């Protein structure tokens, strides 16, 4: 099974990805970005729009 993973060392918590998620599966806090793998539809919009390539597709 695949999932979208956050490269925590790169993510600057800008929130760009959260705004494009069609199923609202991302939660941004002051310290981290969380992705609900159960809700995520693997559309890759977040990966494609991230300006610093801090998201990636991973196999579980």
N, C-alpha and C positions, 0 to 999 in steps of 0.2 A: 504494500500500500504506500502511495506517495503522500507527502504533505509539504506545506510551505513552511520553511524554517527561517528564523531570524538569525542573522550573523550579528550577535550581540556586540562584538567588538567594533563593528562598523556602524550599526544603527544609531542615528543621532536624534531619534524620536521626533522627527519633523511632522509625522502624521499624514504625509502625502498618500501613502498606501491606504490608510483608513478611509479616506474620502472616496476612493474608487471601488471599494468592496461592495458588490451587488447584494451580498447576503449578510452584511454587518457582522462578520465573524471576528473582527479585530478590536482589541481593547488597548487603548494607549493610556498609560499612567505617566507620572512624572519620572519613573525610573525604568520602565520597560514596555515593550510591545508584546501583547499576547495574542495568539491566534487559536481560535477554537477549531480544532481539527475535525470535530464532529459536524460543524456547520459549514466549513469551508468546502466549496465546490471545485477547487483547483482550476479556476478560470485564468490564473496567472496575471490578472490585471495589476495586482500589487507588485509583482516581480517586475513587470514591464515598465511601470511608472516610477519605481524607486530611483531617485537621482544619484544615489551612491552605491547601488547594487548590494544592498544589505539584506535582501531576501533571496532565497533559493529554493528550488524544488529538491526534496530529499526522499529517498526510500526509507521506510520505517524498518 
